[in-house]
Amino acid sequence: MTVYFEDIRIGDSAEYAKTITEADILMFAAVSGDDNPVHINQEYAEQTMFGGRIAHGMLSASLISCVLGTRLPGPGTIYLSQSTRFKAPVKIGETVTARATVTELDPAKRRVKLLTECFVSGKLILEGESLVIAPAKPE
């Protein structure tokens, strides 16, 4: 459901949660071309500081796109920019919850700035900021 710019308020938020599977990581590697062995090779990954395979950071970040494009503002939203700071890794089987919270509104341009965060078991693993154009109410 689309939330039109005229109905958005500072503090509004929405979430999407997904449990990350091995298939998700392999498909993301195939689509992105990022076949870094820390993501796809268990023996290699066991020798890293993570002690095992981790999901691509951008796989977690992509869940923010789901929130913006399907929940807040939702269908018709135009993604303009995203800043992202990765705080902790995500392992296979962990559930990532992406949250976007409205922090600023620009009525002249229908732009919405949102605090974007991802969590695993309540721990912040990613933080950033998105800027989008929200759809206007049909006249």
N, C-alpha and C positions, 0 to 999 in steps of 0.2 A: 504494500500500500504506500502510495506517495504521500509525503508530508510536504505540502506546499510552503514556499517561503513565507507567505503571510501568516501561517500557523506555527512557525518555528519560534521558540523562545530560548533565550540564554539559559543554560542549565539543562535543556532537554538532552536525553541520551538514549542510545540504543546499543544492543549487544548481539553478537553471534558467537557460538561456541562450536568447536570441532575437535574431535580426537584425531591426532595425527597418526597415520598408519604408514607402514613400510611402502605400501602402494602409492600413497600420496607423495612420499619423498622421491620414489623412482619416477613417477609421472612428472613431478616438478622438474627433476633433473633432465628428463627427456624434452620437456617443453622449453625450458630455459637454456639448455645446453650446459648448465653448471653441473659437471660430473666430478666435482671435488671429492676425493676419496673419503673425507671426513663425513660425507653424507651417505656414500654408497658402499664403502668397503669396511666391514666390521674389523678385520685384522688391523688395517691401517688406523682406523679410528680409536681402537683400544690403546694405541701408543700415544695418543694426543692427550692434552690436558683435560679433555672431556671424558676420557675413559670408554668411549663407545661412540656409535653413530649419533649425529644430531641432524635435525631438520634444517633446511636452508632458512636463514633469517627472513628472506623475502617470502617464503611460504607463509610464515606467521603474519608478516606485514600484509600479505594479500587478503587476509581475512578482514582487514579494515575496509578494503574495497567492497567486500560483501555487505558490511554494515552500511556503508554510504550508498551503495547502488540498489539495495533492496529494503532497507529499513529507515534510515534517516540521512538525508531526505528521502531516498528511495528511487524508484524508477524515474528516469528523466534527468537525474543528477549528472552534472558535468564535473569531473575531477580535474582540478587545476594544478594542485601541488601537494606534496607530501614530504615532511621531514621525518626522519626515523633515527632513533638511538636504540641499539640493541643492548639489553642489560643482562640477559642470561640465555643459555641454550634451551632448546626444546628437544626432548627425546621421543622416540617412537612410543606410542601408547599414552602420551600425555595429552590432556585436553587444554587447548588454547581458547581463551575467551577474549574476543576483540570488543572493545568499547569505544564509542565516539560520543563526545560531549560538546555541545555547542558553547563556544566562548565569546564569539563576536558575530554581529549581523551588519551587513552593509546593504540597506534597502535600495540604494540607487543602482547597484549592480546585481542585486539578489545573491550576493556572495555570503557564504557561511564559513566561518573559521571554527574548527573543532579540535579539541584535545583528543588525541588518539592513543590508546593504550592496549596492550595485550597482557594477559595474566595466565599463569599456570598455578593452579591450587592457591589462588589469592596472591601469588608473588608476581610483581611487575617484571615482565621479561622484555618489554618494548614500550617506548614512549615516543610521542611525536606530535605533529600538528598537520592537519589537512585543511585545504581551502577548496571549496566547491561552489558551483553555481546551482542553486536550488530551483526546481521548476516553479513557475508562477501558476496561480489558480487560473483555470480556463475562464474566459469571459463569456 
